[in-house]
Amino acid sequence: METTRTLGRSGIEVSALGFGCWAIGGEWQDTDGQPLGWGRVDDEESVRAVRRAVDLGVTFFDTADTYGAGHSERVLGRALGKRRADVVVATKWGNVFDEDTRTRTGGDASPAHLRRALTASLDRLGTDYVDLYQFHLSDADPEQAALLRDACEELVREGLIRAYAWSTDDPARAAVFAEGPHCAAVQHTLNVLQDAPAMVRLCEEAGLASINRSPLAMGLLTGKRRARQPLEAGDIRSRPPAWLQGFGDGSGADPEWLARIDAVRDVLTSEGRTLGQGALAWLWARSPRTIPIPGFRSVAQAEENAAALEKGALTDAQLTEVDRLLGR
Ligand SMILES: NC(=O)c1ccc[n+]([C@@H]2O[C@H](COP(=O)([O-])OP(=O)(O)OC[C@H]3O[C@@H](n4cnc5c(N)ncnc54)[C@H](OP(=O)(O)O)[C@@H]3O)[C@@H](O)[C@H]2O)c1
């Protein structure tokens, strides 16, 4: 398998594996105390993990202004330093938050907020352009989003961003953004247990990259979580909001999800892959457009995930076998 892929129509080349920077934002919450991060992290370890990833050939990093209420962007910017020019940085806007209290206070889909948010992200990242700027409000009104798409075209003309995308699971919404010439991708949920055929088809037809969030099903597809194994307070998976699947009521991994992982374990761990590497291999086989962006919180996780690149994609026969085993 080629170890690079193109960011849709933009022509921007990235490693076929990106790194997701949600967890390294550390703890943050909603106004009602709902955790929105992945619990405590060690910033120095996060910095080492980012640098190790770059050493191992990873050239694509996905963050958001709101992860850790600005903290993820700051850590990523510090870790990259001068190497920022060698990599492709994607971030997101749309959420409103308070950096001091690390609290998300709401959302704002106005073009005025778009510009304010970009200025703040550039400052935190320590850069003067964003490669891929993504709209983070996945269920926003499509008519409003069309105004944002046009505002993004303006930002491309000004040289502040190179391309843009919508982070959404709805193909109809993604299609609204796809009408803009510099829309390069959709960021959406895709993993072995959560297929998204309509979205993958849209990406293939419209020439967009399919950037895959939660490629490891929020850690479940690494095989390390057991049923009734509680998560740390402050970790979003300990108190899952309605949209977060696979962790039941928060008392541990959902047994039904674990059973489905067991069903495909042998196929995914073939050719010496770890389970997590097999989950990434499934994504590369799923479409030539996919670019998984697994999250990480340590050098060890960064190394294991980056090593998946050399092992490449599953075969078409293995893809069919996974569908059969999961009754699809
Ligand atoms: N709305 C949006 O736009 C949106 C939503 C979700 C995600 N995303 C993006 O997608 C990225 C990835 O998705 P995700 O964070 O939801 O989940 P994921 O990539 O499916 O799972 C990542 C988590 O799995 C665990 N892990 C990773 N590598 C591992 C390894 N080699 N061995 C053992 N455990 C490992 C880590 O958590 P533990 O060690 O704590 O288990 C890590 O934080 C995010 O970082 C973010 O950039 C965007």
The ligand as an SDF file (V2000), in Angstrom:
LIG
                    3D

 48 52  0  0  0  0  0  0  0  0999 V2000
  -16.6760   15.7700   16.0970 N   0  0  0  0  0  0  0  0  0  0  0  0
  -15.4710   15.5800   15.6700 C   0  0  0  0  0  0  0  0  0  0  0  0
  -15.0320   16.2620   14.8030 O   0  0  0  0  0  0  0  0  0  0  0  0
  -14.6450   14.4590   16.2390 C   0  0  0  0  0  0  0  0  0  0  0  0
  -15.2240   13.4970   17.0980 C   0  0  0  0  0  0  0  0  0  0  0  0
  -14.4300   12.4520   17.5400 C   0  0  0  0  0  0  0  0  0  0  0  0
  -13.1030   12.3910   17.1860 C   0  0  0  0  0  0  0  0  0  0  0  0
  -12.5410   13.3320   16.3730 N   0  0  0  0  0  0  0  0  0  0  0  0
  -11.1210   13.2620   15.9600 C   0  0  0  0  0  0  0  0  0  0  0  0
  -10.7770   11.9070   15.7140 O   0  0  0  0  0  0  0  0  0  0  0  0
   -9.6720   11.5340   16.5340 C   0  0  0  0  0  0  0  0  0  0  0  0
   -9.7300   10.0610   16.8700 C   0  0  0  0  0  0  0  0  0  0  0  0
  -10.9890    9.6660   17.3630 O   0  0  0  0  0  0  0  0  0  0  0  0
  -11.2510    9.3490   18.8920 P   0  0  0  0  0  0  0  0  0  0  0  0
  -10.2840   10.1460   19.7060 O   0  0  0  0  0  0  0  0  0  0  0  0
  -12.7000    9.5140   19.0960 O   0  0  0  0  0  0  0  0  0  0  0  0
  -10.9840    7.8270   19.1170 O   0  0  0  0  0  0  0  0  0  0  0  0
  -10.0850    6.6330   18.5470 P   0  0  0  0  0  0  0  0  0  0  0  0
   -9.0410    7.1290   17.6600 O   0  0  0  0  0  0  0  0  0  0  0  0
  -11.0530    5.6480   18.0290 O   0  0  0  0  0  0  0  0  0  0  0  0
   -9.4410    6.0790   19.9010 O   0  0  0  0  0  0  0  0  0  0  0  0
   -8.3660    6.7760   20.4590 C   0  0  0  0  0  0  0  0  0  0  0  0
   -8.0600    6.2890   21.8620 C   0  0  0  0  0  0  0  0  0  0  0  0
   -7.7570    4.9050   21.8670 O   0  0  0  0  0  0  0  0  0  0  0  0
   -6.6970    4.6470   22.7960 C   0  0  0  0  0  0  0  0  0  0  0  0
   -5.5520    4.1820   21.9990 N   0  0  0  0  0  0  0  0  0  0  0  0
   -5.0230    4.7360   20.8670 C   0  0  0  0  0  0  0  0  0  0  0  0
   -4.0050    4.0250   20.3820 N   0  0  0  0  0  0  0  0  0  0  0  0
   -3.8610    2.9670   21.2080 C   0  0  0  0  0  0  0  0  0  0  0  0
   -2.9790    1.8740   21.2280 C   0  0  0  0  0  0  0  0  0  0  0  0
   -2.0550    1.7300   20.2810 N   0  0  0  0  0  0  0  0  0  0  0  0
   -3.1170    0.9590   22.2380 N   0  0  0  0  0  0  0  0  0  0  0  0
   -4.0630    1.1090   23.1820 C   0  0  0  0  0  0  0  0  0  0  0  0
   -4.9340    2.1450   23.2160 N   0  0  0  0  0  0  0  0  0  0  0  0
   -4.8440    3.0680   22.2400 C   0  0  0  0  0  0  0  0  0  0  0  0
   -6.3970    5.9750   23.4890 C   0  0  0  0  0  0  0  0  0  0  0  0
   -7.2530    6.1470   24.6330 O   0  0  0  0  0  0  0  0  0  0  0  0
   -7.0530    5.4400   26.0610 P   0  0  0  0  0  0  0  0  0  0  0  0
   -5.6020    5.1290   26.2070 O   0  0  0  0  0  0  0  0  0  0  0  0
   -7.5430    6.4340   27.0250 O   0  0  0  0  0  0  0  0  0  0  0  0
   -7.9580    4.2430   25.9760 O   0  0  0  0  0  0  0  0  0  0  0  0
   -6.8380    6.9620   22.4480 C   0  0  0  0  0  0  0  0  0  0  0  0
   -7.1460    8.2290   22.9540 O   0  0  0  0  0  0  0  0  0  0  0  0
   -9.7640   12.4930   17.7160 C   0  0  0  0  0  0  0  0  0  0  0  0
   -8.5280   12.5910   18.4240 O   0  0  0  0  0  0  0  0  0  0  0  0
  -10.1510   13.7570   17.0170 C   0  0  0  0  0  0  0  0  0  0  0  0
   -9.0030   14.3530   16.4070 O   0  0  0  0  0  0  0  0  0  0  0  0
  -13.3070   14.3490   15.8880 C   0  0  0  0  0  0  0  0  0  0  0  0
  1  2  1  0
  2  3  2  0
  2  4  1  0
  4  5  1  0
  4 48  2  0
  5  6  2  0
  6  7  1  0
  7  8  2  0
  8  9  1  0
  8 48  1  0
  9 10  1  0
  9 46  1  0
 10 11  1  0
 11 12  1  0
 11 44  1  0
 12 13  1  0
 13 14  1  0
 14 15  2  0
 14 16  1  0
 14 17  1  0
 17 18  1  0
 18 19  2  0
 18 20  1  0
 18 21  1  0
 21 22  1  0
 22 23  1  0
 23 24  1  0
 23 42  1  0
 24 25  1  0
 25 26  1  0
 25 36  1  0
 26 27  1  0
 26 35  1  0
 27 28  2  0
 28 29  1  0
 29 30  1  0
 29 35  2  0
 30 31  1  0
 30 32  2  0
 32 33  1  0
 33 34  2  0
 34 35  1  0
 36 37  1  0
 36 42  1  0
 37 38  1  0
 38 39  2  0
 38 40  1  0
 38 41  1  0
 42 43  1  0
 44 45  1  0
 44 46  1  0
 46 47  1  0
M  CHG  2   8   1  16  -1
M  END
$$$$
